[in-house]
């Protein structure tokens, strides 16, 4: 108790599930920062989809719903009509899968950004 370094994403998510007030405040702050970054990306690049990943974002309905709410409130309305914000479908190992695409791009000469 009292050692922040011992708090893992699963402990944090369990605290959220139990309606822990400090965990909720932290999640609200995290959602605010994440939403601000996404709003800037949406307003600048007008993407069709934003995919969230990471240990705290994966299977975290609290974060996903709050980020969506904030983004759709703050981004330019015309740019959010078709926008989808969703968690990664690649699971927690998305980094490994994403890293594997780099050599594949060289082998097959394609770009994931075109």
C-alpha positions in Angstrom: 0.0 0.0 0.0 1.3 3.5 -0.9 3.9 2.4 -3.4 2.9 3.7 -6.9 5.6 1.6 -8.6 3.7 -1.6 -7.6 0.5 -0.5 -9.5 0.2 -2.5 -12.7 -2.4 -1.9 -15.5 -4.4 -4.9 -14.2 -4.5 -3.5 -10.6 -5.5 -0.1 -12.0 -8.3 -1.6 -14.1 -9.5 -3.6 -11.1 -9.7 -0.4 -9.1 -11.7 1.2 -11.8 -14.1 -1.8 -11.8 -14.5 -1.4 -8.1 -15.4 2.3 -8.6 -12.2 3.5 -6.8 -12.4 7.3 -6.7 -8.6 7.9 -7.2 -8.6 5.5 -10.2 -11.5 7.3 -11.7 -9.8 10.7 -11.4 -6.6 9.3 -12.9 -8.6 7.8 -15.8 -10.4 11.0 -16.4 -7.1 12.9 -16.6 -5.6 10.2 -19.0 -8.7 10.3 -21.2 -8.5 14.1 -21.3 -4.9 14.1 -22.5 -5.5 11.3 -25.0 -8.6 13.0 -26.3 -6.7 16.2 -26.8 -4.1 14.5 -28.9 -6.7 12.7 -30.9 -8.7 15.9 -31.5 -5.5 17.5 -32.9 -5.0 14.5 -35.2 -8.6 14.5 -36.4 -8.6 18.3 -37.0 -5.3 18.1 -38.9 -5.5 14.8 -40.8 -9.2 13.9 -40.9 -8.7 10.1 -40.4 -11.5 7.6 -40.9 -10.5 5.5 -37.9 -8.5 5.9 -34.7 -7.3 2.6 -33.1 -6.3 2.6 -29.5 -3.9 0.0 -28.1 -1.7 -0.5 -25.0 -2.2 -2.3 -21.7 -4.4 0.4 -20.2 -6.5 1.0 -23.4 -7.0 -2.7 -24.2 -10.4 -3.9 -22.9 -10.9 -0.6 -21.0 -14.5 0.5 -21.6 -14.0 3.4 -19.2 -11.2 5.0 -21.3 -12.7 4.2 -24.7 -16.1 5.7 -23.9 -14.7 8.8 -22.3 -12.2 9.4 -25.0 -14.9 9.0 -27.7 -17.2 11.4 -25.8 -14.5 14.1 -25.5 -13.3 13.8 -29.1 -16.8 14.1 -30.5 -17.4 17.1 -28.3 -14.1 18.9 -29.2 -13.2 18.0 -32.7 -14.6 19.8 -35.7 -18.1 18.3 -36.2 -17.8 17.9 -40.0 -14.6 15.7 -39.4 -16.3 13.4 -36.9 -19.3 12.4 -39.0 -17.6 9.3 -40.3 -14.9 8.9 -37.6 -14.7 5.6 -35.7 -12.7 5.2 -32.5 -12.1 1.6 -31.4 -9.7 -0.6 -29.5 -7.2 -2.7 -31.4 -8.5 -6.1 -32.5 -4.9 -7.5 -32.4 -5.0 -8.0 -28.6 -2.2 -7.1 -26.2 0.5 -8.3 -28.6 -0.3 -5.7 -31.2 3.3 -4.3 -31.0 4.8 -7.6 -32.1 2.4 -7.8 -35.0 3.0 -4.2 -36.0 6.8 -4.7 -35.8 6.5 -7.7 -38.1 4.9 -5.6 -40.8 8.2 -3.5 -41.2 10.2 -6.3 -42.9 7.2 -7.4 -44.9 7.0 -3.9 -46.4 10.5 -4.3 -47.6 9.9 -7.8 -49.0 6.6 -7.0 -50.8 7.3 -3.2 -51.5 4.1 -1.8 -50.1 3.2 1.0 -47.8 0.7 0.9 -45.1 0.4 4.7 -45.4 -0.6 5.0 -49.0 
